[in-house]
Amino acid sequence: MCGIVGYLGDKQAYPILLKGLKRLEYRGYDSAGVALQMEDGIRLIKCKGKVSNLEELVAGEELKATAGIGHTRWATHGPPNDVNAHPHFSESEELCIIHNGIIENYASLKNELINRGYDFKSDTDTEVLVNLIQEVHKSTGTELFESIRIALNEVVGAYAIVVLNKLKPNELIAAKMGSPLVVGIGEDHEFFFASDATPIIEYTKNVVYLEDGEIASVSKDNGLRIKTIKNKDITPYIQELEMNLETLELGGYPHFMLKEINEQPKSVLDSMRGRVDLLSGKIVLGGFVEHEQRIRNAERIIIVACGTSWHAGLVAEYLIEDVARVPVEVEYASEFRYRNPVITEKDVVVAISQSGETADTLAAIKMAKEKGALIYGVCNVIGSSIPRETHSGSYTHAGPEIGVASTKAFTAQLTVLTLMALSIGYSRGTISKGKLQRILVELEQIPKKLEEVLKTDEQVRYIASIYKDARNMLYLGRGVNFPVALEGALKLKEISYIHAEGYPAAEMKHGPIALIDEEMPVIVIATKDSSYEKVVSNIQEVKARGGKIIAIVTEGDTQVKAMADHSIEIPETIDILVPFLSVVPLQLLSYHIAVMRGCNVDQPRNLAKSVTVE
């Protein structure tokens, strides 16, 4: 979950590293640090807190170095403080390392190193790793690249590392296992390392994505070389980035979250672009076409995901079962792999992840793959680990999502999952061509209707001002809007730190109704659909107990509006597409409440964007 960045070239390293850390800060912001290869040795600068704290620490200093490494941390081993901040020196201070991941056998390795006379300054597993490398380097007398290869064969766990060597100032060595790492290749033997492509795009579009078990060395003399930890030479496969620098900037918005909420009309359209032909009623999902027969004949579809992606998967369960008539199970990836699930070659496993690096989801699909299931990925980041691990899949084309709380990722995932559900249904003959075309025509209208929903921003801001000091909130939805209730509650928890729970509206009577009083705001998704009358009854039950109702209603509704304390209208659409629209007011409500409470909406406490540790 941490962000790592490295640079080797002819430019000044510190400004490049600092800018890279700012772009990676969504991966963790407990501490930050850099190590610079100066003329008189390695200069280590690190501190607790955000990258801005690091920047202030060295303000006014002239830091001349053409090689260096940087790190922004999400704490796993040891509390966030100056000592546990990365980078970490080896005991001799000859080596310096940055690390994203978890070394699972660090305790036994640490005890062995203590027995050999090593002294540890921090609580981190990373300091254990760098001293293990130093010990192998010292005891074997091999070059550092080989020492790292040997040391990593003793390591159990996940890592993306970059090592700086005091004695070889023109070389950086990196390795990957389970955590993401990309190498950027510039001109004239200029090289970059990063957890993802965002720090690299400004300088080069040519990258190599390291695979698990690979070690890479870059130097001004020998360029890039890659081996596996089993000592097999690898020929680098250079890819061209499709990302644009403008997508990484705020573009006039006060926060990335608000920018990304407002980008949803475009991200939904981009996720459909080139995949739908309305005239012929044809859907072309490349990953689906490759394995259409196997997906069509699947006896069961298992969706694995975490967080917001799991909620998108719950919506997909309704869609796929409705239009394709295939049994669907939606699993938390973090639990799926630990309960010895029954998986066969007749199953299709759909893995959903914005980053494509979610460690629990990766572990789940690797297990399912071993059992013979077809693995289909739905991800946003091209070249990330999940697309490389799956048999096929579809990208969401939402563009970079910098805010930690996912917004446009959710609706982009819904777009791809809706197209997938329709493709399966049409292939299986469970949906007619006429019905397919009607749904596609309505789906094409969703971007315009999202623009209409975004016009409710001022109204939502007013409602937020009334309830910003609430201590608890309840979110209710039925059918396909139940996952939206879960997503709305998650957004509020994530960024405003108000306790919130999402429930199926019918389940309110089975416990949550005990919480309702005049202090409890209840957000109800009460759009005109097949369960409308039932939701009206639920609203009456809340009102009878003094609860405050904030209702999401279909444009033109009068019945619920007359009962609710506040109502937010969204355009009418067919039932299965309502989540695209009903989720947006909930995103805006969370955003405005968090801003009014003085919370950091883009970097909420204790969270990180890409969960790359289990």
N, C-alpha and C positions, 0 to 999 in steps of 0.2 A: 504494500500500500504506500510505502514511501516513494519519493521521487528522487531519481539519481540522474546526474548529468556529468559529462566529461568533455574536455577539449584538448586537442593537440594540434598545433599549427604555427603560423607566423604572427597571428593577431594576439592582442592582449587577452588573456584567458578570463580574468576576473569579470569584466562586463558581460561576456558571453555566458559565463556560469550563472551570474546573478539574474540575468534576464531569463535564462532557462529555468532557474529555480522558481521564479515568479510564475512562469507558465505551468510548472508542475506542482505548485503549492496546493492545488485541489486534492492531491494524493496524500497530504498530511502536512500539518502545520504546528506540530508540537515543538520542533526545534529546527535549526538550519545551520549549515556550515559549509566551508570550502577549504580545500587544501591546494596550495599553489606551489609549483616547482620554481622557486626563486633561485637566484644565483648562489646564495649561501645555504641552500637546502630547502626543505619543505616548510612552508609557512602554514600553520593550521589555525583557522579562525572559526569559532562556532559558538552558539549560544542558544539558550532556551527561547522559545517564542517563534514568531513568524520571520519570514525572509526580510521584512522591513527592519526587524531588530538587528539582524546581521548587517544589513546595509548601514544602519546608524552606527554600529560598533566600529566600522572602519572608515566612516565618512572623513574625507580629507586626506586619507592615506594614498600614497602612490604605490600600487601593487603591481609591479612589473613581473609578468610571467607569461610564457607562451604555452604552458601546459598546466592542467589542474582538474580537480574533481569537486563536485558539489552535491549536497544532499538536503532534502527537506523531509522531516520525520513524522511518521505516525507511530507512536510508541507501542512496542510489544513487550520487549524485555527491559525492565527498568523504567522508572518514572521519567517524565519529561524534565530534564535539567541540563545544565551546561556540560556536565561530565558525560552523560549518556548520549549527548548529541553526536552525530556523525560529522565528518569523517573520524576514523579511529586509527591511531598509530599502533604499530607493533611495539613490543617492549623496547627494542633497539632504536625505534624511530626511523628505521631504514625504509619501512613500508608503511603506506597509508591506504585505507580502504573505505569505500562506501558500499552499502549493502541494503537491498530491499528483499525481504523474505524472512523466514524463520528457520534457524538451524535446530532441528528437533533433538539431536544428540549432543547439544552444546554442553550439557552438564557433565557427561562422562569425558568429553574431550577436555573440558576445563580442568577437571580433577587430574587427568593425566598430565596436563601442562603444568599445573601447580606442583605436582610431584617432581617435575623436571626443573623446578625453580622459577617458574614464571609468576609474576605478580600482576594482578588485574586492578585497573583503576575504575572501571565502569561495571554496571550490571548487565551489559549487553552480550548477546550471543555473537555479535559482530566482532568484538574485541577478541573473543575466543578464536574466531575464524582467521583473523589476520595473524595471530600468534601461532596458530597451527601452520599456516603457510610459512611463517618465518622459521619455525622449528624444522620443517621439511627442507627448506632452502639451506639452512645451516648444516643439517645432518647429512644431506645427500650431496651437497656441493653442485647441484644441477642449476642451470639457468632458471630464472624466476618463472618463466612460462611453464617449464616442466615441473617445477616445484608446486605451482598452483594446480596443475593437472593431477599430480600425485595426491596432494592434500584433499582435493575435492572428491576423490574416490573414497575417502574416509568419512565424508559428510552425508548426513541424512537430513533431508528437508528441502526448503525452497530458497533460492537465492538468485539475485542479479547483482553482480559485484563489478567494481572497477578498482584496480590497484595501481597506485602511484609508487614508483621505485626511486628513492633518493639517488641511487647510484647509476640509474639510467634515465636521465631527465627527458630524453626524447622518445619515450615509450610509455604506452598505457596498455594494461592487460585487463580484459573483462571476461566474465563467464556467466552462463545462464542455466537455471534449472527451476522451472515452475513459475518464475517471476519474469515479467517482460523486459526485454532489452533490445534496443535498435541501434545500429551503427550508421552514422551519416558520413558520406564520403564527399568531401569537397575537392577543390582544385589544389594542385601543388602540394600533395601529401598533407592535406588538412582533414582532420577526423573529429567526429562528435560521437558521444554516447548519450543515450537518454532512455528513460522508462517508456516514453512514447515519442511520437514524431513532433510534438508541438514546439520543443526548443530548437529543433533542427531546421524546420521549414524555411526560416528566414535566411539560411545560409546555403542550403543545398536541398535538392529534391531526390537525390540518389541515396538510397538506404539499403541496408542488409538487416533483415530480422533474424536474430540469432535463434536457433532451435535449442530445445532442452539438451543439456549435456555438451554444449559447445563452448569452447574457449577462443577468444579472439585477441590478437595482439595487433596494435597499430604503432607504427614508428615512421619517422621521416625518412629513414634509410630503406626500410623493407616494405613499407606500405601495410596492407592488411593481410593477415594470415589467420586461418581458422582451423582448429583441430577439435576432435571430441575428447572427452575425459578418458576415453578408451584408446586414445592415441591414433585416431584415424584422421587423415587430412581431408578437409572439406573445401570445395570450390565455392567461393561466395556467390550468391545469387542476388544481383543488384536489381532493386525495384525503384520505380519512380513514384513519388508521393503525388496524390491527387488533391491534397489539402491546400487551401488558400490562406495566406497570412491574415487577410481581413477578418476571417471567421474567428480569429483568436482575440480580437479587440472588442472593447465595449461598444463602440459605434454610437456614442452619445447617450447610452443608457446608464443609470446609476449603478446597476448590478447586472451580472451575467444572468442571474435567474430571470429577471424581468425581460431581458433581451431574448432569452431562449423561450419564454412563454409566448412572446410576440412573434417569434420565428416559426411557430407551429403551422400556420397556413402554408408557408414555403416548404417546411420539412416534410409535411404530409404529401404535398404535391410532388416533391422530389422523390419521395419513396414510391410513388405511383408511376412516375415519368418513365416512358418506354416499356412499361409492363402491361398496360391496358389499352386495348383497341375497342372503343365503344361501338364502332360501326359493325364490327364482326362479333362483338361480345366475347373477345378472346383475351385471356390472361397469359402472359409469358413470364414466368418466374424461372430463370435459368436453372437454379438448383433443383426445383421441382421437376422440370422436364427431364433432367438427367436420370431421375429415379422414379418416374411417374408410376410405373407398374408396381414397384414394391410399395410405394406409399399408398396407392389405390387399394392394394390388397392387404394392407396392414390390419391386423386384428385389434390393435390398440395403439393409441398415440399417448406417449408420456411426455409431459412438458416439465422441464427442470429449469429453475431460475431462482433468483433471490431478490428481495426488496421490491422495488417498482416493477422490475421485469417479471416477477412472480405474479403481480397483479395483472399485468398485461396477459400473462398466461392463463389466468382465471377467466378473463374476458374471452380469450381464444377457445377455452373449453366450451363455453356457451355457443360460440359461433360454429365450431367444427361439429359438435354433436347435433346442432340444429340443421345445418345445411348439408353435412356429409354423412351423418348417422354412423359415426365411428366412436366407440368408447374412448374417452379422454380422461387421463389422470394428471393432475397438476401437483408437482412435488416441490417442496423446498429442497434445493440442491444440497444445502448444508445438512439435511437429515437423510436424504435419499440413499446416499452411499453407505450409511452406517446401519441400515436395517435389513441388510441382505435381501433386497427386493427380487421378485421373480421377474426376470427379463428373458425374452427369447428372440430368435431371429425373425419372428413375425411382428415384432414391435418396431415402431418408429419413435425415436427419442428426439424431441425438439428442445434445443438449448437456447435460451434467450439471455443475452447479456449486452448492455450498452457498450462496455469497454472491450468485450471479448477476452478479458483477462481474469474474470471472477474465479478465484481459486476453487471454491466449492463446486461451481458449475463445471469447471474443467475436470475435477476429480470424478464427478458424477458421470460425465460422458465417457471418460476413459474406462470406467468400470462397465458401463452399458455396452461400449464398443467391444470389450473383451467377451461379452456374453452374446455377441452376434447381432445386436440391434443396429438398424440404420440410424445414423446420427445426422440431424439437420440443424444447422446453426442459424440463428437470427441475431445479427450483431451490427454495430455501427462503425467499428474501427477496422478499416481495411488492413489486412496483414497481421491482425492480432492473433492470439494463441488459439481461441476457440474456432475461428474459421479454418485454421491450419490443422486442427485436430479432427474436424467433422468430415463426413463423407461428402456433404454438399450443404447448400444453404443460400440465404439471401441477405444482402446488406440493407440497412434501413436508410442510408443516405441522409441522415439528419444533420450532418456536419458536426464539428466538435461541440461537445457539451461540457462547459467549464464549471458551471454551478454544481455543487455537490448534490443538491436535491434534483433528481431527474424530473424534467417536465416534457420537453420536446421528444425525448427518447421514448416516453410512454406512448404518445400518439403516433410516432413513426413506427414503433413496434406493432401497434394495433393495425396500421396500414398494411404492413407486410403479412401479418397473421390473418387479416381479413382476406387478402388476396390468396393466401395459402388455403384457407378454409373453403373459399369458393372454387379454387382449382381442384381440390380433393372431391368436393361435392359434384362438380360437373364431370370429372373423370369417372366417378362411381355411378353417375346417372341418378343421383338423389336430388338434383336441382335441374330444372329445365333451362333451356337456353333463354327463354323469355324472362324467367325470373332472374337469371344471372345478369342479363342486360339491364333489367330494372334496378338491381342493386348497384351495378357498376355506374349507372347514370347518377344515382344518388351519392355514391362514393365520390364521384368527380366533383360534386357540389360541396363536399365537406370543407375544402380550403376556404371557399367564399363564406361559408357559414361560420367557420372559425373566426374569420375577420369580424363578423357581426358580434360574436360572443365577446371578443376582445374590447368592443365598444362599451361593455358593462364595467370597465375598469373603475371609473369614478364612483359608480354605485357601490361596487364591492369595497372600495376604499372607505366609503362612509360606514358601511356595515362593520368593517374591521375596526373603525374608531370606537364603535359601541362595545365590541366584545374583546378588545385587545387585552383586557385584564382578567378575562375568564381563567379559571384554574383547570377546568375540564370541559371537553366538548364531546358530543356523541354524533356520529355520522351514520345515517341509515339509507339503505338502498335495497331494491329487490331485483331479482333476475340479473341481467347483464350489468345493472348499475350497482350491484352489491360490491364487486371488485373496485368500482370507482369510489364508493364510500370508504373502503379500506385505504385506497390511494390518497384520498383527501385527508384522512386522519394521519397517515404516515407523513405527509408533507407538513402538516401543522406541528407534529411532534419533532420532526427533524430540524426545523428552522426557527420555531418560536419557543420551543421547550414547554409548551402547554400539553398536558396529558389529554390524549384524544383516542377514541376507539371507534372502529368501523364495525357495523353489524348488519346482517340481513334484517330488514325492517320487521319481518315476522318474528324474529328471535327476540325482539325487545321485551316481549311479555314474559320471556323465560329467564329473566334476571336483570338486564340493564335498566328496566323501567324503575327499579328500586332507587336508582341514582337521580332520577329526574325531580327537580324542584325549580323554583323561580330563578335559581342561580345557574341553571344548566342550559346553555345553548345547544339546540339539536339541529343539525344540518340534514335535511331530507331531500333526496333526489326524487322528485315527484313529477316526472315527465309523463306525457300522454302515451301510455303504452298498455300492454295487456294486463299489467298489474296495478294500473292507476287507482282503481276503486279501493283496492286493498291498502295502498299507501295512504289514501285519504283517511281510511279508518285508523291507521297508525298515527297519523298527525292528530286526529281527534283525541286519541289516548294520551298523547303527550300534552296537548292543550288542557285536558282535564286535570292534569297534575301540575299545572303552572309553568311548564317548560316553554322556553323561547324558541320559536321555529324560524329557521332560515331555509327557505325552500328554493330548489332549482326546478323551474317549471317550463313547460312548453309555451312558446309565444302565443298569446291570446288566451291563456288559461284564466278562468275567473274563480273557479271553485276553491282551489288551494290558495290562491292569492288572497281570498277573503278570510281565510283561516290563519295564514302565516303572519308572523310579525314583520318579516322581510321576505321578498321574493325576487329572484333573478331569472329573467326570461332568456331562453336559448331557442334558436330556430328549430322548427319541426324537422324530423328526419325519421327514417324507418328504425324500428326498435333496435336492431343489431348494431346500428351505427351511432346510437345516442352517446355511448361513452366518449367518443371523440369530442363531443361538445360539452357534456355535463362535467367533465373533469376540469375544464379551464377555469370556471369561476372558483373552484376549490383551490386551484393553484394560486390564483390571484389573491384569494382571501388569506391563505397562509403567508404569502409574500408580504402583503400590506400589514398584517398583524405583527409579523416578525420585525419589519422595519420600524413600526411604531413602538415596539418593545426594546428597540436599540440592539437587536441581535445582528450578527454577521450572517446575512442570508446566503452568501456564496460559500462561506467556510464555517458551517455550524460546528459547535464544539464536539469533540470526540469522534467526529466522522471523517471519512476520506472517500473520494469519488470512486476509486477503483480498488475493490477489496481483493487484494492479491495474496492474502494469507488466510488460512483456514481457522 
